[in-house]
Amino acid sequence: MKNNIRFKRLIKFLLALIVFAHASVLAQPAIQWQKTIGGNQYDQVNAIISTSDGGYILGGYSNSLISGDKSEEIPYGQSYWIVKVTADGIKEWDKTIGQGNNGDDQLTSVLETDDGG
């Protein structure tokens, strides 16, 4: 009889352990921050990397004129757009590359330079 009770306790313990382990594996990481970054038109981020200072570099493209987080203008069309943000999501700088009239430029990857840019 004692073995039967011990066995039931063991089974209950193992089931509880499995449920806890399963829930831990499925738990989503906590969101540190979320923010909309862009201008007055369609902007898209295609690449994000973390930087050595704890911030992030976002790379993609923009159709926006100077507005919102966009500080450089293009005449029309879309150009590469790179944005550097702090670990808290605050914009440090942005850079638009391209003329906009040479077609639709879409940045798909970014790398941090040796000087942190």
PyRosetta script that sets phi, psi and omega in degrees:
from pyrosetta import init, pose_from_sequence

init()
pose = pose_from_sequence("MKNNIRFKRLIKFLLALIVFAHASVLAQPAIQWQKTIGGNQYDQVNAIISTSDGGYILGGYSNSLISGDKSEEIPYGQSYWIVKVTADGIKEWDKTIGQGNNGDDQLTSVLETDDGG")
pose.set_psi(1, -42.0)
pose.set_omega(1, 179.3)
pose.set_phi(2, -62.8)
pose.set_psi(2, -39.0)
pose.set_omega(2, 179.7)
pose.set_phi(3, -64.4)
pose.set_psi(3, -36.4)
pose.set_omega(3, 178.9)
pose.set_phi(4, -65.1)
pose.set_psi(4, -41.5)
pose.set_omega(4, 178.4)
pose.set_phi(5, -66.3)
pose.set_psi(5, -43.7)
pose.set_omega(5, 178.4)
pose.set_phi(6, -62.3)
pose.set_psi(6, -41.5)
pose.set_omega(6, 179.8)
pose.set_phi(7, -62.8)
pose.set_psi(7, -43.8)
pose.set_omega(7, 178.4)
pose.set_phi(8, -62.5)
pose.set_psi(8, -41.6)
pose.set_omega(8, 177.9)
pose.set_phi(9, -63.6)
pose.set_psi(9, -41.6)
pose.set_omega(9, 178.9)
pose.set_phi(10, -62.1)
pose.set_psi(10, -44.3)
pose.set_omega(10, 179.1)
pose.set_phi(11, -62.0)
pose.set_psi(11, -45.1)
pose.set_omega(11, 178.6)
pose.set_phi(12, -61.0)
pose.set_psi(12, -42.8)
pose.set_omega(12, 179.2)
pose.set_phi(13, -62.8)
pose.set_psi(13, -45.9)
pose.set_omega(13, -179.4)
pose.set_phi(14, -64.5)
pose.set_psi(14, -40.4)
pose.set_omega(14, 177.1)
pose.set_phi(15, -63.2)
pose.set_psi(15, -43.5)
pose.set_omega(15, 177.9)
pose.set_phi(16, -62.1)
pose.set_psi(16, -41.1)
pose.set_omega(16, 178.8)
pose.set_phi(17, -63.1)
pose.set_psi(17, -42.4)
pose.set_omega(17, 179.4)
pose.set_phi(18, -64.3)
pose.set_psi(18, -44.7)
pose.set_omega(18, 179.2)
pose.set_phi(19, -62.1)
pose.set_psi(19, -44.3)
pose.set_omega(19, 179.6)
pose.set_phi(20, -64.0)
pose.set_psi(20, -45.4)
pose.set_omega(20, -179.6)
pose.set_phi(21, -63.1)
pose.set_psi(21, -41.1)
pose.set_omega(21, 179.5)
pose.set_phi(22, -63.7)
pose.set_psi(22, -43.6)
pose.set_omega(22, 179.1)
pose.set_phi(23, -64.8)
pose.set_psi(23, -37.2)
pose.set_omega(23, 179.7)
pose.set_phi(24, -66.3)
pose.set_psi(24, -39.9)
pose.set_omega(24, -179.7)
pose.set_phi(25, -67.4)
pose.set_psi(25, -37.3)
pose.set_omega(25, -177.3)
pose.set_phi(26, -83.3)
pose.set_psi(26, -9.6)
pose.set_omega(26, -177.5)
pose.set_phi(27, -63.6)
pose.set_psi(27, 134.1)
pose.set_omega(27, 178.5)
pose.set_phi(28, -80.3)
pose.set_psi(28, 144.7)
pose.set_omega(28, 175.5)
pose.set_phi(29, -65.2)
pose.set_psi(29, 152.0)
pose.set_omega(29, -179.5)
pose.set_phi(30, -69.7)
pose.set_psi(30, 138.2)
pose.set_omega(30, 176.2)
pose.set_phi(31, -74.7)
pose.set_psi(31, 123.5)
pose.set_omega(31, 179.0)
pose.set_phi(32, -76.7)
pose.set_psi(32, -42.0)
pose.set_omega(32, 176.2)
pose.set_phi(33, -167.5)
pose.set_psi(33, 159.0)
pose.set_omega(33, 171.2)
pose.set_phi(34, -144.5)
pose.set_psi(34, 142.8)
pose.set_omega(34, -173.3)
pose.set_phi(35, -155.4)
pose.set_psi(35, 145.3)
pose.set_omega(35, 172.6)
pose.set_phi(36, -90.7)
pose.set_psi(36, 126.8)
pose.set_omega(36, -180.0)
pose.set_phi(37, -122.5)
pose.set_psi(37, 130.5)
pose.set_omega(37, 178.8)
pose.set_phi(38, 164.3)
pose.set_psi(38, -173.8)
pose.set_omega(38, -179.9)
pose.set_phi(39, -113.6)
pose.set_psi(39, -147.5)
pose.set_omega(39, -173.4)
pose.set_phi(40, -93.8)
pose.set_psi(40, 1.5)
pose.set_omega(40, 178.8)
pose.set_phi(41, -124.6)
pose.set_psi(41, -157.4)
pose.set_omega(41, -178.3)
pose.set_phi(42, -84.5)
pose.set_psi(42, 123.5)
pose.set_omega(42, 177.6)
pose.set_phi(43, -129.9)
pose.set_psi(43, 144.4)
pose.set_omega(43, -178.0)
pose.set_phi(44, -140.6)
pose.set_psi(44, 135.7)
pose.set_omega(44, 174.0)
pose.set_phi(45, -96.0)
pose.set_psi(45, 127.8)
pose.set_omega(45, 178.2)
pose.set_phi(46, -110.3)
pose.set_psi(46, -16.4)
pose.set_omega(46, -176.8)
pose.set_phi(47, -147.5)
pose.set_psi(47, 140.3)
pose.set_omega(47, 176.3)
pose.set_phi(48, -136.7)
pose.set_psi(48, 130.9)
pose.set_omega(48, 173.1)
pose.set_phi(49, -130.4)
pose.set_psi(49, 151.0)
pose.set_omega(49, 173.0)
pose.set_phi(50, -85.1)
pose.set_psi(50, 148.6)
pose.set_omega(50, -177.1)
pose.set_phi(51, -109.4)
pose.set_psi(51, 166.1)
pose.set_omega(51, -176.3)
pose.set_phi(52, -64.2)
pose.set_psi(52, -21.0)
pose.set_omega(52, 178.8)
pose.set_phi(53, -91.0)
pose.set_psi(53, 6.7)
pose.set_omega(53, 178.7)
pose.set_phi(54, 93.2)
pose.set_psi(54, -6.0)
pose.set_omega(54, 179.5)
pose.set_phi(55, -89.3)
pose.set_psi(55, -159.6)
pose.set_omega(55, -177.9)
pose.set_phi(56, -141.5)
pose.set_psi(56, 149.7)
pose.set_omega(56, 169.6)
pose.set_phi(57, -113.8)
pose.set_psi(57, 128.1)
pose.set_omega(57, 179.7)
pose.set_phi(58, -109.1)
pose.set_psi(58, 133.6)
pose.set_omega(58, 179.2)
pose.set_phi(59, -128.6)
pose.set_psi(59, 139.7)
pose.set_omega(59, 179.4)
pose.set_phi(60, -176.5)
pose.set_psi(60, -136.3)
pose.set_omega(60, 178.3)
pose.set_phi(61, -144.7)
pose.set_psi(61, 163.3)
pose.set_omega(61, -177.8)
pose.set_phi(62, -141.9)
pose.set_psi(62, 143.3)
pose.set_omega(62, 170.7)
pose.set_phi(63, -106.7)
pose.set_psi(63, 2.2)
pose.set_omega(63, -171.0)
pose.set_phi(64, -81.7)
pose.set_psi(64, 149.2)
pose.set_omega(64, 166.6)
pose.set_phi(65, -81.4)
pose.set_psi(65, -174.7)
pose.set_omega(65, 177.2)
pose.set_phi(66, -63.3)
pose.set_psi(66, 115.9)
pose.set_omega(66, -178.8)
pose.set_phi(67, -175.9)
pose.set_psi(67, 156.6)
pose.set_omega(67, 177.9)
pose.set_phi(68, 54.4)
pose.set_psi(68, -120.4)
pose.set_omega(68, 179.0)
pose.set_phi(69, -90.6)
pose.set_psi(69, -3.2)
pose.set_omega(69, -176.2)
pose.set_phi(70, -87.6)
pose.set_psi(70, 122.2)
pose.set_omega(70, -175.4)
pose.set_phi(71, -109.0)
pose.set_psi(71, -6.3)
pose.set_omega(71, 179.3)
pose.set_phi(72, -125.9)
pose.set_psi(72, 142.6)
pose.set_omega(72, -174.9)
pose.set_phi(73, -100.5)
pose.set_psi(73, 149.1)
pose.set_omega(73, 168.7)
pose.set_phi(74, -121.2)
pose.set_psi(74, 149.6)
pose.set_omega(74, -175.9)
pose.set_phi(75, -64.4)
pose.set_psi(75, -48.0)
pose.set_omega(75, 177.1)
pose.set_phi(76, -168.4)
pose.set_psi(76, 167.5)
pose.set_omega(76, -176.9)
pose.set_phi(77, 81.6)
pose.set_psi(77, -165.9)
pose.set_omega(77, -179.0)
pose.set_phi(78, -122.3)
pose.set_psi(78, 148.1)
pose.set_omega(78, -179.4)
pose.set_phi(79, -134.1)
pose.set_psi(79, 163.7)
pose.set_omega(79, 175.2)
pose.set_phi(80, -57.9)
pose.set_psi(80, 142.8)
pose.set_omega(80, 175.9)
pose.set_phi(81, -137.8)
pose.set_psi(81, 124.9)
pose.set_omega(81, -179.8)
pose.set_phi(82, -119.2)
pose.set_psi(82, 132.0)
pose.set_omega(82, -178.8)
pose.set_phi(83, -128.8)
pose.set_psi(83, 132.4)
pose.set_omega(83, 175.0)
pose.set_phi(84, -106.3)
pose.set_psi(84, 126.0)
pose.set_omega(84, 177.9)
pose.set_phi(85, -123.2)
pose.set_psi(85, 156.1)
pose.set_omega(85, 177.5)
pose.set_phi(86, -75.8)
pose.set_psi(86, 177.4)
pose.set_omega(86, 176.8)
pose.set_phi(87, -61.6)
pose.set_psi(87, -22.5)
pose.set_omega(87, 179.0)
pose.set_phi(88, -94.4)
pose.set_psi(88, 3.5)
pose.set_omega(88, 178.0)
pose.set_phi(89, 85.3)
pose.set_psi(89, 14.8)
pose.set_omega(89, 179.5)
pose.set_phi(90, -89.1)
pose.set_psi(90, 128.9)
pose.set_omega(90, -177.8)
pose.set_phi(91, -65.9)
pose.set_psi(91, 129.6)
pose.set_omega(91, 174.0)
pose.set_phi(92, -96.5)
pose.set_psi(92, -45.4)
pose.set_omega(92, 179.0)
pose.set_phi(93, -159.8)
pose.set_psi(93, 163.8)
pose.set_omega(93, 172.1)
pose.set_phi(94, -143.4)
pose.set_psi(94, 156.6)
pose.set_omega(94, -178.3)
pose.set_phi(95, -142.9)
pose.set_psi(95, 129.7)
pose.set_omega(95, 174.9)
pose.set_phi(96, -102.3)
pose.set_psi(96, 131.5)
pose.set_omega(96, -179.7)
pose.set_phi(97, -125.4)
pose.set_psi(97, 127.8)
pose.set_omega(97, 179.3)
pose.set_phi(98, 119.7)
pose.set_psi(98, 169.0)
pose.set_omega(98, -177.1)
pose.set_phi(99, -102.2)
pose.set_psi(99, -15.7)
pose.set_omega(99, -178.4)
pose.set_phi(100, 81.6)
pose.set_psi(100, -30.8)
pose.set_omega(100, -177.9)
pose.set_phi(101, -95.0)
pose.set_psi(101, 0.4)
pose.set_omega(101, 179.6)
pose.set_phi(102, -93.5)
pose.set_psi(102, 18.3)
pose.set_omega(102, -176.0)
pose.set_phi(103, 111.4)
pose.set_psi(103, -169.6)
pose.set_omega(103, -177.8)
pose.set_phi(104, -100.4)
pose.set_psi(104, 106.4)
pose.set_omega(104, 179.6)
pose.set_phi(105, -87.2)
pose.set_psi(105, 131.1)
pose.set_omega(105, 178.4)
pose.set_phi(106, -131.8)
pose.set_psi(106, 113.7)
pose.set_omega(106, 176.8)
pose.set_phi(107, -76.8)
pose.set_psi(107, 131.1)
pose.set_omega(107, -176.9)
pose.set_phi(108, -118.3)
pose.set_psi(108, -9.6)
pose.set_omega(108, 176.7)
pose.set_phi(109, -154.4)
pose.set_psi(109, 154.6)
pose.set_omega(109, 179.2)
pose.set_phi(110, -137.8)
pose.set_psi(110, 153.9)
pose.set_omega(110, 175.7)
pose.set_phi(111, -134.3)
pose.set_psi(111, 146.4)
pose.set_omega(111, 175.1)
pose.set_phi(112, -81.3)
pose.set_psi(112, 136.6)
pose.set_omega(112, 177.5)
pose.set_phi(113, -83.4)
pose.set_psi(113, 168.4)
pose.set_omega(113, -178.5)
pose.set_phi(114, -61.1)
pose.set_psi(114, -28.5)
pose.set_omega(114, -179.5)
pose.set_phi(115, -88.2)
pose.set_psi(115, 8.5)
pose.set_omega(115, 177.0)
pose.set_phi(116, 89.7)
pose.set_psi(116, 3.0)
pose.set_omega(116, -179.5)
pose.set_phi(117, -89.9)
pose.dump_pdb("model.pdb")
